[in-house]
């Protein structure tokens, strides 16, 4: 069950007309937070992200299922099932207590490194590497369009700091 704060932030994103992937990002952020706080672990960053996306779909975020060629048949089925549950309003229905306990117990045995800054950085870079340069450029352009002046200057300051830090090495 997602936290109330997460649901509110996702609804706020939706009201602002942000993309479903942005709305789903709130659930992924919550998952990373849980891992960092030690509530449970994850085998990999990819698994942690998948758990967050599943929660988002069940909460009613209209996130499309992944492309058939990029994932297994099982993952595709799970994504479609989660989406249907979210759209039908059954998303809030609790899973069986026994199943929930088993999943939690299994996740507690996993490591906490999946949510570390280094692991997230590797995941993001790997995902970006799979995209074409023009795709990345288009995403950056869209990001600039949707930011306000204050956010843009904050992003520029952050980029300048990152460049300075890399030069100092």
C-alpha positions in Angstrom: 0.0 0.0 0.0 1.5 3.4 -1.0 1.7 6.1 1.7 -0.8 8.8 1.6 1.8 11.5 0.9 2.9 9.6 -2.2 -0.6 9.3 -3.5 -1.2 13.0 -2.9 2.1 14.0 -4.8 1.1 11.7 -7.7 -2.3 13.3 -7.9 -0.8 16.7 -7.8 1.5 15.8 -10.7 -1.6 14.5 -12.6 -3.5 17.8 -11.9 -0.5 19.7 -13.3 -0.8 17.7 -16.5 2.5 15.9 -16.0 3.3 12.6 -17.8 2.3 9.3 -16.3 6.0 8.4 -16.0 6.5 11.5 -13.8 3.5 10.5 -11.6 4.9 7.0 -11.3 8.2 8.5 -10.3 6.7 9.4 -6.9 6.1 5.7 -6.2 9.6 4.7 -7.3 11.0 7.5 -5.0 8.9 6.0 -2.1 10.3 2.5 -2.8 13.9 3.9 -2.8 13.1 5.6 0.5 11.9 2.4 2.0 15.1 0.6 1.0 17.3 3.3 2.4 15.4 3.3 5.7 15.8 -0.4 5.9 12.2 -1.4 5.7 13.2 -4.0 3.1 15.8 -4.5 0.4 16.0 -5.3 -3.3 18.1 -7.6 -5.4 18.8 -4.8 -7.9 17.9 -1.2 -8.7 15.8 -2.6 -11.6 13.8 -4.6 -9.1 13.2 -1.7 -6.8 12.0 0.4 -9.8 9.7 -2.4 -10.9 8.1 -2.6 -7.5 7.5 1.2 -7.6 6.0 1.0 -11.1 3.7 -1.8 -10.1 2.5 0.2 -7.1 1.8 3.2 -9.4 -0.2 1.1 -11.9 -2.3 -0.4 -9.0 -2.9 3.1 -7.7 -4.4 4.1 -11.0 -1.6 5.9 -12.8 -2.2 5.4 -16.5 1.3 4.0 -17.2 1.4 1.9 -20.3 2.8 -1.7 -20.2 6.4 -1.9 -21.4 7.2 -2.8 -25.1 6.8 -6.5 -25.8 10.4 -6.9 -27.1 12.0 -5.3 -24.1 10.6 -7.6 -21.3 9.5 -11.1 -20.7 6.0 -12.4 -21.3 5.5 -12.7 -17.5 6.5 -9.1 -16.8 4.1 -7.9 -19.6 1.2 -9.9 -18.1 1.9 -8.5 -14.6 2.0 -4.9 -15.9 -1.3 -5.4 -17.7 -2.9 -7.0 -14.6 -1.7 -4.1 -12.4 -3.0 -1.6 -14.8 -6.4 -3.3 -14.9 -6.6 -3.4 -11.1 -5.7 0.3 -11.0 -8.3 1.3 -13.5 -11.1 -0.8 -12.0 -10.6 0.7 -8.6 -9.5 -2.6 -7.0 -6.0 -1.2 -6.5 -6.5 -0.4 -2.9 -7.6 -4.0 -2.2 -5.0 -5.7 0.1 -3.2 -8.8 -1.0 -3.6 -12.0 0.9 -1.9 -11.6 4.3 0.1 -14.8 3.9 1.4 -13.7 0.4 2.2 -10.2 1.7 4.2 -11.7 4.6 6.1 -14.0 2.3 7.0 -11.2 -0.1 8.1 -8.9 2.8 10.2 -11.6 4.4 11.9 -12.3 1.0 12.6 -8.6 0.4 14.0 -8.2 3.9 16.7 -10.8 3.1 17.9 -8.7 0.1 20.6 -6.1 0.3 20.2 -2.3 0.6 22.7 -1.3 -2.0 20.1 -1.2 -4.8 19.0 2.3 -3.6 22.5 3.8 -3.2 23.3 6.9 -5.2 26.0 4.9 -7.1 23.5 2.2 -8.0 20.9 4.7 -9.1 23.5 6.6 -11.2 24.6 3.3 -12.9 21.0 2.4 -13.7 20.2 5.9 -15.1 23.3 5.9 -17.3 22.6 2.4 -18.5 19.1 3.3 -19.4 20.1 6.5 -21.2 22.8 4.6 -23.1 20.1 2.4 -24.7 18.3 5.5 -26.1 19.4 7.3 -29.2 21.1 10.7 -29.0 18.1 12.4 -30.7 15.8 10.8 -28.1 17.8 12.1 -25.3 18.0 15.5 -26.9 14.2 15.6 -27.4 13.7 14.7 -23.7 16.0 17.4 -22.6 14.2 20.0 -24.7 10.9 18.9 -23.3 12.3 19.2 -19.8 13.4 22.8 -20.5 9.9 23.6 -21.9 8.1 22.3 -18.8 10.3 24.0 -16.3 9.7 27.5 -15.1 12.3 30.2 -14.9 13.3 29.5 -11.3 13.6 25.8 -11.9 15.7 26.4 -15.0 18.2 28.6 -13.2 18.4 26.1 -10.3 19.1 23.3 -12.8 21.8 25.4 -14.5 23.4 26.1 -11.1 23.4 22.4 -10.3 24.9 21.5 -13.7 27.6 24.1 -13.1 28.4 22.6 -9.7 28.6 19.1 -11.2 30.9 20.3 -14.0 33.1 22.1 -11.4 33.2 18.9 -9.2 34.2 16.8 -12.2 37.0 19.2 -13.2 38.4 19.2 -9.7 39.0 15.4 -9.8 
